[in-house]
Structures are given as C-alpha cells and as structure tokens.
Amino acid sequence: MKRISGIVAFGAAVSFLLGALPAGAQYANEFSPAKLLKQGTTSLAIAGSGTVIVQVQVNADASHKAIKVIKTTNSGDNAAALDIAQNSTYRPAHRGTKPVAAFYDFTLKFKGKSVSSSDSEGNTGGESPSKLSPAAAQVAALIRAKNYTQAKSKAQMALLSAPGDDSLRQMLGIAAFDSGDVTTAAAAFDKVPAVGKQFQPAAAASFAAAAVTIADQNPTQALAYAQKAVAINPDTNSRFALGTAQLANKQYADAVTTLKAVHDAAMKDPKLPKASKVNIDARLMTAYLAANDSQGATAIANEIKQLDPTSTLPGRVLGNTYLKMGVDAATAQKYDDAFKNYDLAAAQGDPSVAVTANVEAAFLVTKTTKPDYKKMQAYADKAIALKPDDAQANFAQGIALTGEWAQSHSDSDKKKALDALNHADELAKKAGNEALALSIETFVKTNLGESAASH
C-alpha cells in the first residue's frame, strides 16, 4: 500500500533544472559558437611564458563564468588566465538566430609578461555535418524540423544495426532531450565516449534532470549521472542533482554539504526565480532532517516562509519525513510507533501528505492483532475529508464499515459498507487503476458475498 512518492515533489525539481537550459539543442550546421569580443585584463602576476586554455560558459544573455583550466603548459599562469577570461566579454553562441548557452575555449598565450589570445570561434568541438554518419544525418534533419519523437525513434532503430555509431547515439541524446525524455537522453549520452562541446550543455542537463527523476528508483545510477553532470558543467543544476542523488544514497553529510553550497549560490543570484529557490530550500531541509540537524532544518523552513508565505513545502518535507518513519516502523511491526509517526505526518499541514498518512494508518489497523474498525474508519474519514475522490481512502472506509457490519450483522451497516466499496470501485476505474478496482471487487465478493454494484 505504499503511497509515498519522492521526499520532495520531483516534478518541481525537474522543471527547475530544465527551465535553465537552452531550448532546442540542434545539430552542428545550425550552430554558431560563442566568440570573444574583448579580452579582459588582470592585476595578478604572470609567471612567464606558456599557453593556458580556459573553459568559459557563455550564457544566452552574454553573462559568463570561467569554469576551469582545460590545459596548461605553465601552471603559474593559470590564475591570471582565469582572471582574464572572467573579465573578458563574449558574444553568445547561436542556433539559427537564437542565442543559447555554450562553452568557449579561451586560449591565452603568455610571452614574458605579455599575453595574447586566440579567438577560437570555430573551436567548439562536437560533430560537424561532414562527420555525421548517413543515419545520424537523417536523424539530424528530423531534429532540425523539430520532429523530435520521430527523430528519437529513428535513432533507436538505426542503433540496433549500428551500435558503435557514436554520432548517431549523440543525435539520439539530442532528440530525446529536445522531446523532454531526459532519461533516454542521459542513457544515450552516457554511451558516447566524448560528447561534442556544443552538445555538452544538453548532455549535462540530461544527466542532471535524469538523476533527479530516478533518484528514488535507482539511487546508484542517479549518483553516477549527477557526477557526470558536474564533471561536464558544475553549475547550480548539476550540483542540485548531485545533492539529490547523495540524499537518495543516504550520504546525508555529503548531501548537506552539496545542497548548502547550491543554496548559498542560489540566494545570491537575483535572476533565479523564487520558486527555484524554494525548491532548493526544500531539498536542503530534507537533507538536514535526514542528517538529524533539526536546527538547520528549522532555519531553512523559516527561510521558505520568508520567500513564499503561502508555501506548504516545509510541512510537506517534515510530513514526508514522519511518513517514511511510519512506513519503516510498520515494516518492523512496531505499530504503536507507526501510528504515532503517521499522526505526526498528517499534522504538518500539507494536505497531500495528510491524505497519504491517514490512508496508511487506516490500512495498518488491519494488521493489528484485534483490528479496531472504528479507528480505521476515523482515519479513512480524515483522508476522505481532504480528498473525497481518493479511491484508496474510500476502499479503507469500506473495509472499516465491513468490519463493523461483521460485528453488528445489521443490514443497514452492510448497505453502508457496500455503498462505500462500490464508490471506491468507481473511483478506481475512473482513475484507470484497474488493479485496485479488481482488489475492491474481490474483497466485496469474498467478505460480503456479493458482486460489486449488485445491491
């Protein structure tokens, strides 16, 4: 009967990740790379002659960040090179007429105490049209036409006969990413030995979004994806995914450290939407609670309230923490502790958590030595009051009423039970949950001796 989804709603997290990405990652012949407009200066000491290549992330709005030194022949010049790269100005990369985020490799040549640059406008790596295989070129044409689903399908079929075609697999990653299928995109990019630089933002975003999406179901793979995202592009999105994956892998101290750094950077960013900041705070709060740091969790809860006084996220995070504790206690057959934690979960003020907690508590009653069906009905009634169309809550109510009828043998009690169960059956079918509907109908036939909706 587990109804717990992610500790924090992952849909919001994925939206945050994807919202910061360049839209429509296309293939190379529509791509014009970022360009150096004006070389910056530095007040840092220059060690001597050498060449340093700095990777710079140039965003669509022309803001930029010197990420790291890719290659150097004189490490003493690295700090100066990074400073110059950061103080320079750039023209964003474009796909067609639309500016997009991309990496720019800034080559700085130091000679004595002087420095010159090499504007590598075309040096952005990746697949040029001439390097695409015929199959990849066909997929690329579909991507250009924005037929992303067809492009993804064609790439998947072509890879069955050409599994070693890296250009084709890369096109699959792009097609899947553009269609919103980040898990397929991440799996595709994961098999490409060297992703082209113009595709690296999409690859990093795919890894990050996929890591968040699968964190609960496959924590190990999520952590691997998140680490790859950070290696390609250590921005807020990638590090958020890493913290989420660490949390899923019960690496609580690491998760707190990672998410605290993401939080600190996010709060200093005036351009980051408030909703994204709240989402980051919610995940950090979850990490604090998992690490038994109630003081840290309380501070973040207060911060969320300052950012959005209407937000129920603090209650949802704390409620889900108690909910998980309740499930764990129930699994260990510590029923008193389970009921206590379910009650605490429901009391935190988030309606969706409260519904789940009350339904879990209702069904737990049936596992006790002497089920108290009035107690079960009370829990079910609380859930129904919050969400009248919840099929499981109505099923729990029907079971409770059946238990009461078994004691009273009253025809009116039996009718109440049948009414509740038939309503639950209708709700389950309306929701497309045929498995639950079958369970309800089997219960009616077994315990009331009738077919559903026969009275």
Backbone torsions as a table, in degrees:
resi	resn	phi	psi	omega
1	MET	NA	11.9	-177.0
2	LYS	-58.5	129.6	-179.9
3	ARG	-120.8	2.8	-177.5
4	ILE	-73.1	129.2	173.7
5	SER	-94.6	-140.0	177.0
6	GLY	-70.1	158.6	178.4
7	ILE	-60.0	-37.7	171.0
8	VAL	-123.6	147.2	-177.3
9	ALA	-57.7	116.0	-175.6
10	PHE	-75.3	-21.4	179.0
11	GLY	-57.1	-41.4	179.6
12	ALA	-65.4	-37.5	-178.7
13	ALA	-65.3	-43.9	-179.8
14	VAL	-63.6	-39.7	178.4
15	SER	-61.0	-40.1	178.3
16	PHE	-62.0	-44.6	-178.7
17	LEU	-64.0	-49.8	-175.5
18	LEU	-71.2	-26.8	-177.9
19	GLY	-64.4	-21.9	-177.0
20	ALA	-94.7	6.9	-171.3
21	LEU	-99.5	155.2	173.4
22	PRO	-67.6	132.7	-179.2
23	ALA	-82.9	150.0	173.1
24	GLY	64.0	59.4	177.6
25	ALA	-66.2	110.2	-175.2
26	GLN	-103.1	-177.5	-177.2
27	TYR	-94.7	177.9	-159.5
28	ALA	-62.0	-36.9	-173.3
29	ASN	-75.4	-0.8	170.9
30	GLU	-106.6	3.5	-171.7
31	PHE	-105.0	125.5	171.3
32	SER	-113.5	123.0	-170.7
33	PRO	-71.7	167.5	175.4
34	ALA	-64.5	153.4	-176.5
35	LYS	-135.8	141.5	174.4
36	LEU	-72.7	126.2	176.5
37	LEU	-96.7	-45.3	-179.0
38	LYS	-146.9	124.3	179.3
39	GLN	-71.8	134.4	178.9
40	GLY	-80.3	179.4	178.7
41	THR	-120.0	172.4	177.5
42	THR	-145.5	147.9	174.4
43	SER	-101.4	1.8	-179.7
44	LEU	-79.8	154.6	-177.8
45	ALA	-69.4	140.9	175.6
46	ILE	-100.1	123.8	-173.0
47	ALA	-72.9	-32.9	-177.1
48	GLY	156.7	-161.9	-175.9
49	SER	-70.4	148.3	178.8
50	GLY	160.2	170.8	178.4
51	THR	-123.4	131.5	180.0
52	VAL	-127.3	130.1	176.1
53	ILE	-109.7	122.3	-177.4
54	VAL	-110.5	133.0	174.6
55	GLN	-87.6	124.4	-179.3
56	VAL	-118.3	130.2	172.8
57	GLN	-90.5	117.4	178.3
58	VAL	-106.1	116.7	-176.7
59	ASN	-83.4	168.4	-176.0
60	ALA	-62.1	-28.5	-179.9
61	ASP	-90.1	11.0	178.3
62	ALA	78.3	-1.8	169.8
63	SER	-68.8	158.8	-173.4
64	HIS	-154.6	167.2	176.8
65	LYS	-149.2	127.6	174.3
66	ALA	-73.9	112.0	-170.8
67	ILE	-81.5	-55.9	-173.9
68	LYS	-165.8	164.7	172.8
69	VAL	-84.3	122.3	179.6
70	ILE	-83.6	-41.5	-176.6
71	LYS	-152.6	142.8	179.2
72	THR	-148.6	146.2	173.2
73	THR	-106.8	-2.1	178.3
74	ASN	-153.1	96.9	-174.7
75	SER	-62.9	-19.9	178.1
76	GLY	-65.8	-19.7	179.3
77	ASP	-93.3	-3.1	-173.6
78	ASN	-60.1	-46.6	-177.6
79	ALA	-62.3	-42.5	179.4
80	ALA	-65.6	-39.9	179.5
81	ALA	-63.6	-43.9	177.8
82	LEU	-62.4	-39.8	179.9
83	ASP	-65.5	-43.5	178.2
84	ILE	-63.3	-44.2	-179.5
85	ALA	-61.4	-40.5	-179.2
86	GLN	-69.3	-31.9	-177.5
87	ASN	-89.4	2.8	178.9
88	SER	-86.9	170.8	175.4
89	THR	-121.0	150.5	-171.9
90	TYR	-138.1	154.4	168.0
91	ARG	-95.1	131.0	-178.5
92	PRO	-63.8	156.4	170.4
93	ALA	-66.9	159.5	179.4
94	HIS	-134.1	147.3	164.8
95	ARG	-116.7	108.4	-168.9
96	GLY	68.6	-123.8	178.8
97	THR	-101.8	2.5	-174.6
98	LYS	-98.4	123.8	176.5
99	PRO	-68.5	140.3	-179.7
100	VAL	-137.7	161.9	176.5
101	ALA	-75.6	141.1	179.3
102	ALA	-162.3	167.5	176.4
103	PHE	-94.1	147.4	175.6
104	TYR	-127.7	126.2	177.8
105	ASP	-90.4	110.3	-175.5
106	PHE	-96.7	110.4	-179.5
107	THR	-95.2	119.7	-179.8
108	LEU	-114.8	126.7	-179.3
109	LYS	-110.1	114.1	179.9
110	PHE	-94.2	132.4	177.1
111	LYS	-135.4	107.5	-172.9
112	GLY	64.7	-122.0	178.8
113	LYS	-104.4	6.3	179.3
114	SER	-103.5	163.4	-178.5
115	VAL	-144.5	140.8	175.2
116	SER	-131.4	161.4	-176.9
117	SER	-118.8	159.6	173.9
118	SER	-119.5	109.7	-178.3
119	ASP	-76.3	93.8	-175.9
120	SER	-86.0	65.0	-175.1
121	GLU	-57.6	-36.6	-178.5
122	GLY	-94.4	2.1	-174.4
123	ASN	-94.2	69.4	179.0
124	THR	-116.2	5.4	175.2
125	GLY	71.1	-170.1	176.1
126	GLY	86.7	-170.5	-175.5
127	GLU	-91.5	121.9	169.7
128	SER	-85.6	161.1	-177.2
129	PRO	-54.7	-34.0	-176.5
130	SER	-70.8	-18.2	-178.1
131	LYS	-94.6	-6.2	178.1
132	LEU	-74.9	137.4	173.5
133	SER	-68.7	162.1	178.3
134	PRO	-54.9	-42.0	179.9
135	ALA	-66.0	-41.5	179.3
136	ALA	-65.3	-36.8	178.9
137	ALA	-63.8	-36.9	177.8
138	GLN	-65.9	-41.2	177.9
139	VAL	-65.2	-41.4	179.4
140	ALA	-60.6	-37.1	178.3
141	ALA	-64.5	-38.4	177.5
142	LEU	-67.5	-37.7	177.1
143	ILE	-63.4	-44.3	179.1
144	ARG	-59.0	-34.9	178.6
145	ALA	-82.5	2.2	179.1
146	LYS	66.5	23.3	173.3
147	ASN	-91.1	68.2	-169.7
148	TYR	-66.7	-41.7	-179.7
149	THR	-64.0	-44.1	178.3
150	GLN	-65.5	-38.1	178.8
151	ALA	-63.5	-43.0	179.7
152	LYS	-63.0	-46.1	-179.5
153	SER	-62.4	-43.3	-179.0
154	LYS	-64.3	-41.1	179.2
155	ALA	-64.4	-42.5	179.9
156	GLN	-63.2	-41.3	178.9
157	MET	-66.7	-43.6	-178.3
158	ALA	-65.1	-33.0	-179.0
159	LEU	-68.9	-20.1	177.7
160	LEU	-62.8	-33.9	179.0
161	SER	-101.1	-8.9	179.8
162	ALA	-139.2	62.7	-175.3
163	PRO	-65.2	-16.3	-179.4
164	GLY	-94.3	6.0	-178.6
165	ASP	-83.3	96.0	-176.7
166	ASP	-68.1	-32.8	178.7
167	SER	-66.7	-36.0	177.7
168	LEU	-68.6	-42.0	180.0
169	ARG	-65.5	-35.4	177.9
170	GLN	-66.5	-39.9	176.3
171	MET	-63.9	-34.3	175.1
172	LEU	-61.7	-43.3	178.2
173	GLY	-59.0	-44.8	-179.9
174	ILE	-65.9	-45.5	-179.4
175	ALA	-61.9	-44.5	-179.8
176	ALA	-65.5	-41.4	179.4
177	PHE	-61.9	-46.1	-178.5
178	ASP	-67.6	-24.8	178.9
179	SER	-86.9	-3.8	179.5
180	GLY	89.5	4.3	179.8
181	ASP	-92.2	80.5	-172.2
182	VAL	-71.5	-27.3	179.6
183	THR	-70.2	-40.9	175.4
184	THR	-66.8	-39.8	178.7
185	ALA	-61.3	-46.1	-179.4
186	ALA	-63.0	-42.7	179.6
187	ALA	-63.1	-35.9	179.1
188	ALA	-70.2	-50.6	-180.0
189	PHE	-62.0	-30.3	-178.9
190	ASP	-63.4	-24.6	-178.1
191	LYS	-97.5	1.8	178.3
192	VAL	-93.7	117.9	-176.1
193	PRO	-58.4	-40.4	-178.6
194	ALA	-141.1	100.8	-179.7
195	VAL	-71.6	134.1	178.1
196	GLY	-57.9	144.9	-172.4
197	LYS	-63.5	-33.7	178.9
198	GLN	-69.8	-16.8	178.2
199	PHE	-98.5	-5.9	-176.2
200	GLN	-63.2	-38.5	175.4
201	PRO	-58.3	-41.5	178.5
202	ALA	-67.6	-38.4	179.1
203	ALA	-65.3	-46.6	179.6
204	ALA	-61.6	-42.9	179.2
205	ALA	-64.9	-38.6	178.2
206	SER	-64.4	-45.7	178.7
207	PHE	-60.5	-44.1	-177.5
208	ALA	-66.2	-49.1	-178.7
209	ALA	-64.7	-39.7	178.6
210	ALA	-65.5	-38.6	179.1
211	ALA	-59.7	-43.8	179.1
212	VAL	-67.3	-40.0	-176.8
213	THR	-64.5	-41.2	-173.6
214	ILE	-100.8	6.7	-172.4
215	ALA	-53.9	-44.6	-178.6
216	ASP	-72.0	-39.4	-175.4
217	GLN	-79.1	-35.4	-176.2
218	ASN	-142.9	75.4	-175.4
219	PRO	-58.8	-37.6	-177.9
220	THR	-64.5	-48.1	178.0
221	GLN	-65.0	-37.5	178.5
222	ALA	-60.1	-42.1	-180.0
223	LEU	-65.9	-40.4	178.6
224	ALA	-62.9	-43.8	178.5
225	TYR	-62.8	-45.0	-177.8
226	ALA	-62.6	-40.0	178.7
227	GLN	-64.2	-36.5	177.5
228	LYS	-69.1	-38.0	177.9
229	ALA	-60.5	-44.7	-180.0
230	VAL	-65.6	-39.1	179.9
231	ALA	-63.4	-37.1	179.8
232	ILE	-78.0	-45.0	-174.7
233	ASN	-151.2	97.1	-175.1
234	PRO	-79.7	53.0	-179.7
235	ASP	-91.9	-174.2	-176.8
236	THR	-60.4	-41.2	179.9
237	ASN	-59.1	-48.9	-176.7
238	SER	-65.4	-41.8	-178.4
239	ARG	-72.5	-31.2	173.0
240	PHE	-61.4	-44.4	178.1
241	ALA	-62.8	-40.1	179.2
242	LEU	-62.4	-45.3	178.5
243	GLY	-62.0	-39.2	177.9
244	THR	-63.5	-43.1	179.7
245	ALA	-67.7	-39.4	177.0
246	GLN	-62.1	-40.8	178.0
247	LEU	-62.1	-43.5	179.7
248	ALA	-64.7	-29.2	178.8
249	ASN	-89.5	10.1	178.8
250	LYS	62.3	27.2	173.6
251	GLN	-92.0	69.3	-167.2
252	TYR	-64.5	-43.1	-179.6
253	ALA	-63.0	-43.2	178.8
254	ASP	-64.9	-39.4	179.9
255	ALA	-62.8	-42.4	178.2
256	VAL	-61.9	-45.7	-179.6
257	THR	-61.0	-47.2	-178.8
258	THR	-64.6	-48.9	-176.3
259	LEU	-71.7	-29.0	175.2
260	LYS	-64.9	-39.9	177.6
261	ALA	-66.0	-40.7	176.9
262	VAL	-62.2	-44.4	178.8
263	HIS	-58.7	-47.8	-176.8
264	ASP	-62.7	-40.7	178.6
265	ALA	-68.2	-40.2	-177.6
266	ALA	-64.9	-40.9	-177.2
267	MET	-68.5	-19.4	178.5
268	LYS	-91.0	-4.9	-175.8
269	ASP	-97.5	105.3	-177.3
270	PRO	-69.2	-17.3	-177.8
271	LYS	-87.1	-15.9	-177.5
272	LEU	-73.3	128.6	-178.6
273	PRO	-59.2	149.2	-179.9
274	LYS	-59.3	-38.1	-179.3
275	ALA	-61.3	-36.2	178.3
276	SER	-68.6	-39.3	178.3
277	LYS	-64.3	-40.6	177.6
278	VAL	-63.5	-40.3	179.7
279	ASN	-64.7	-41.9	177.1
280	ILE	-62.3	-44.3	179.3
281	ASP	-60.1	-41.1	-179.0
282	ALA	-62.3	-41.6	179.5
283	ARG	-68.5	-38.4	177.6
284	LEU	-65.9	-39.5	177.6
285	MET	-60.6	-41.7	176.8
286	THR	-60.2	-42.7	179.5
287	ALA	-64.4	-42.5	178.1
288	TYR	-60.4	-44.4	179.9
289	LEU	-63.8	-41.2	179.1
290	ALA	-64.2	-32.0	179.6
291	ALA	-88.4	8.6	179.5
292	ASN	61.3	33.0	176.9
293	ASP	-104.6	84.2	-176.8
294	SER	-68.8	-31.8	178.8
295	GLN	-64.6	-45.6	177.8
296	GLY	-63.1	-42.1	-179.6
297	ALA	-63.3	-40.8	179.7
298	THR	-64.6	-42.3	179.5
299	ALA	-61.0	-42.2	179.7
300	ILE	-70.0	-37.9	177.1
301	ALA	-59.1	-42.1	178.1
302	ASN	-65.4	-37.6	179.2
303	GLU	-64.9	-40.2	177.8
304	ILE	-60.3	-42.9	179.6
305	LYS	-63.5	-33.8	176.7
306	GLN	-69.7	-40.0	179.2
307	LEU	-68.8	-40.9	-177.1
308	ASP	-147.1	93.3	-177.4
309	PRO	-58.2	-21.0	-178.8
310	THR	-89.4	-5.1	-174.0
311	SER	-68.8	138.6	174.0
312	THR	-102.6	7.8	-176.6
313	LEU	-59.7	-42.8	178.7
314	PRO	-56.6	-43.3	177.6
315	GLY	-65.9	-35.3	179.4
316	ARG	-67.2	-44.0	-179.5
317	VAL	-63.8	-49.4	-179.7
318	LEU	-66.3	-39.1	178.8
319	GLY	-62.6	-43.0	178.6
320	ASN	-66.6	-30.5	175.5
321	THR	-63.0	-48.2	177.2
322	TYR	-64.9	-36.1	179.7
323	LEU	-61.4	-45.1	178.2
324	LYS	-63.2	-40.3	177.6
325	MET	-62.7	-36.8	177.8
326	GLY	-65.6	-43.9	178.1
327	VAL	-61.9	-44.3	179.4
328	ASP	-61.6	-42.2	179.7
329	ALA	-66.8	-39.6	178.8
330	ALA	-64.3	-40.8	178.8
331	THR	-62.3	-35.8	179.0
332	ALA	-83.1	5.2	-179.3
333	GLN	61.1	29.0	173.4
334	LYS	-96.9	75.6	-167.5
335	TYR	-67.0	-37.4	178.9
336	ASP	-61.8	-43.0	177.9
337	ASP	-65.0	-37.5	-179.5
338	ALA	-63.6	-47.8	179.0
339	PHE	-60.5	-40.8	179.4
340	LYS	-60.1	-45.9	-178.7
341	ASN	-69.9	-36.3	175.9
342	TYR	-63.0	-40.9	178.2
343	ASP	-63.5	-41.7	178.5
344	LEU	-65.5	-38.7	178.6
345	ALA	-61.5	-44.8	-178.1
346	ALA	-67.7	-24.7	-175.7
347	ALA	-83.4	-2.6	-173.6
348	GLN	-83.1	-5.8	171.2
349	GLY	97.7	-2.6	177.2
350	ASP	-95.2	120.0	-174.2
351	PRO	-59.9	-41.7	-176.7
352	SER	-66.8	-38.8	176.7
353	VAL	-66.0	-41.6	-178.4
354	ALA	-62.2	-41.6	177.8
355	VAL	-59.8	-49.2	-178.9
356	THR	-61.5	-43.9	-178.5
357	ALA	-63.0	-43.5	-179.3
358	ASN	-68.6	-37.2	176.7
359	VAL	-66.5	-44.4	177.7
360	GLU	-59.2	-43.6	-179.9
361	ALA	-65.0	-39.3	179.8
362	ALA	-60.7	-48.7	-179.4
363	PHE	-69.3	-27.4	178.2
364	LEU	-64.2	-30.3	179.2
365	VAL	-55.0	-36.0	-176.8
366	THR	-69.3	-15.2	-179.1
367	LYS	-90.4	-10.4	-179.3
368	THR	-75.4	163.6	-175.9
369	THR	-60.9	-45.4	178.2
370	LYS	-125.4	90.1	-175.6
371	PRO	-56.9	131.4	175.8
372	ASP	-97.9	97.9	-172.4
373	TYR	-71.2	-24.0	174.2
374	LYS	-69.0	-36.4	175.9
375	LYS	-65.9	-40.9	177.8
376	MET	-62.2	-42.8	180.0
377	GLN	-64.4	-37.5	179.9
378	ALA	-62.0	-42.9	177.4
379	TYR	-64.9	-44.0	-179.8
380	ALA	-62.6	-41.6	-179.9
381	ASP	-62.2	-38.0	178.3
382	LYS	-63.6	-42.0	179.6
383	ALA	-65.9	-42.9	-178.8
384	ILE	-66.6	-34.7	178.3
385	ALA	-61.5	-33.4	179.6
386	LEU	-84.5	-34.3	-177.8
387	LYS	-144.7	86.8	-174.4
388	PRO	-59.2	-28.1	-176.3
389	ASP	-95.1	17.4	177.9
390	ASP	-77.8	115.1	-174.9
391	ALA	-64.5	-41.1	-178.4
392	GLN	-67.9	-37.8	177.5
393	ALA	-62.4	-42.5	178.3
394	ASN	-68.4	-34.0	175.2
395	PHE	-63.7	-44.0	178.5
396	ALA	-61.4	-40.7	177.7
397	GLN	-62.5	-41.5	179.1
398	GLY	-64.0	-39.6	177.7
399	ILE	-64.0	-43.6	179.9
400	ALA	-61.5	-43.8	179.4
401	LEU	-66.2	-33.7	175.9
402	THR	-64.5	-41.5	177.3
403	GLY	-62.1	-38.7	178.3
404	GLU	-69.5	-38.1	177.5
405	TRP	-64.0	-36.9	-179.8
406	ALA	-62.3	-23.9	178.2
407	GLN	-91.5	-35.4	-176.2
408	SER	-91.5	-28.4	-175.2
409	HIS	57.1	28.2	-179.7
410	SER	-87.3	134.3	178.7
411	ASP	-62.4	-35.8	179.9
412	SER	-67.0	-36.9	177.3
413	ASP	-66.7	-38.1	178.5
414	LYS	-64.7	-40.7	179.1
415	LYS	-63.9	-40.1	177.9
416	LYS	-61.0	-42.4	179.8
417	ALA	-63.7	-46.9	179.7
418	LEU	-62.0	-41.4	178.9
419	ASP	-59.9	-46.0	-178.8
420	ALA	-64.5	-42.6	-177.8
421	LEU	-70.2	-39.8	177.4
422	ASN	-65.2	-37.3	176.8
423	HIS	-65.5	-41.3	177.4
424	ALA	-62.2	-40.1	178.8
425	ASP	-62.1	-44.0	178.5
426	GLU	-62.5	-42.8	-179.4
427	LEU	-65.2	-40.0	179.4
428	ALA	-63.4	-43.3	179.6
429	LYS	-67.3	-39.3	178.8
430	LYS	-62.6	-34.4	179.3
431	ALA	-82.8	-3.9	-179.5
432	GLY	79.3	15.8	-178.8
433	ASN	-95.5	79.0	-177.2
434	GLU	-65.9	-32.4	179.7
435	ALA	-63.8	-43.4	177.8
436	LEU	-66.7	-41.5	178.6
437	ALA	-58.6	-42.3	178.8
438	LEU	-64.3	-39.1	178.1
439	SER	-63.0	-41.3	179.5
440	ILE	-65.1	-46.6	-178.7
441	GLU	-64.0	-37.4	177.5
442	THR	-66.2	-40.1	178.8
443	PHE	-62.2	-44.7	-179.5
444	VAL	-60.1	-47.0	-177.5
445	LYS	-65.9	-40.4	-176.3
446	THR	-73.5	-40.4	-171.1
447	ASN	-101.3	-23.1	-179.9
448	LEU	-115.0	-5.7	175.6
449	GLY	68.7	23.8	-179.0
450	GLU	-136.7	164.6	173.3
451	SER	-87.8	151.2	178.7
452	ALA	-57.6	141.8	176.4
453	ALA	61.8	24.2	-178.0
454	SER	-95.6	-9.9	-176.0
455	HIS	-84.7	NA	NA
